[in-house]
């Protein structure tokens, strides 16, 4: 529609990068009836990216709600960031700040069994299953550095740090162990397994207060600037008069891990271009994101709307 609409001189000069920026968002936002993907981004507190193999290269793209994931993808979060990944069988993977997660394998449910293999390269994560999904059959393996946990309907938290790997059971039952060692079974809430400087420690119990602190490392706080599936708020970061200005800010934001898009709007005989972040969870989230980016070069008179 945008390419064929008689919008005057400025539209005739729309180059492929701008058209791609506009149409990519439109296609992403358009509803489509098809089978549910095995994994999808449910929420993201930016900056966050996915790295995906393309022809002859690795493509780095900012994460946004609704984005589908597949085997081979590698997710990354920046400082202060969080990601929620919803699996088709009902579980939720939460990733904390400055973290990396590689999806080794991801298979939709076949014969009633969902299979996935994940590798936490660094940072904190949580795997949790809601009540309605607890009885579904799943075979999920999560590797934390060289420690592997086998999951069949449970809730756990873990973290990969340079000299320490932690896996803590919150609910359910798991088998966990390091490469070359016999796995141990944990079936009591707040049991945790650790390896420190390559040495496996005795399984112990974590204090509830400490567990609560750990859990906060992977939670998206209300009003912290998150975009969520179903979010209806938008942060308009700039309204500029040229395509070059719009593309320049668009590129900088996306390189920094913010899923910006461009919307052309009529302005007199020509057009202006809005550079925006959409699907924000609330007005408070939109305002928080605006304040975070207010000093960014190219952000001009930012505002929020619904």
Secondary structure as GFF3:
##gff-version 3
##sequence-region A 1 306
A	DSSP	alpha_helix	9	12	.	.	.	ID=ss1
A	DSSP	alpha_helix	16	29	.	.	.	ID=ss2
A	DSSP	beta_strand	39	45	.	.	.	ID=ss3
A	DSSP	beta_strand	48	54	.	.	.	ID=ss4
A	DSSP	beta_strand	57	62	.	.	.	ID=ss5
A	DSSP	beta_strand	68	69	.	.	.	ID=ss6
A	DSSP	beta_strand	74	77	.	.	.	ID=ss7
A	DSSP	beta_strand	82	87	.	.	.	ID=ss8
A	DSSP	beta_strand	91	95	.	.	.	ID=ss9
A	DSSP	beta_strand	100	110	.	.	.	ID=ss10
A	DSSP	beta_strand	113	129	.	.	.	ID=ss11
A	DSSP	three_ten_helix	131	133	.	.	.	ID=ss12
A	DSSP	beta_strand	137	144	.	.	.	ID=ss13
A	DSSP	beta_strand	147	151	.	.	.	ID=ss14
A	DSSP	beta_strand	155	161	.	.	.	ID=ss15
A	DSSP	beta_strand	164	171	.	.	.	ID=ss16
A	DSSP	beta_strand	174	178	.	.	.	ID=ss17
A	DSSP	beta_strand	184	186	.	.	.	ID=ss18
A	DSSP	beta_strand	191	196	.	.	.	ID=ss19
A	DSSP	beta_strand	199	200	.	.	.	ID=ss20
A	DSSP	beta_strand	204	205	.	.	.	ID=ss21
A	DSSP	alpha_helix	208	216	.	.	.	ID=ss22
A	DSSP	beta_strand	226	228	.	.	.	ID=ss23
A	DSSP	beta_strand	233	240	.	.	.	ID=ss24
A	DSSP	alpha_helix	243	255	.	.	.	ID=ss25
A	DSSP	beta_strand	261	267	.	.	.	ID=ss26
A	DSSP	beta_strand	270	280	.	.	.	ID=ss27
A	DSSP	alpha_helix	283	293	.	.	.	ID=ss28
A	DSSP	beta_strand	303	305	.	.	.	ID=ss29
###
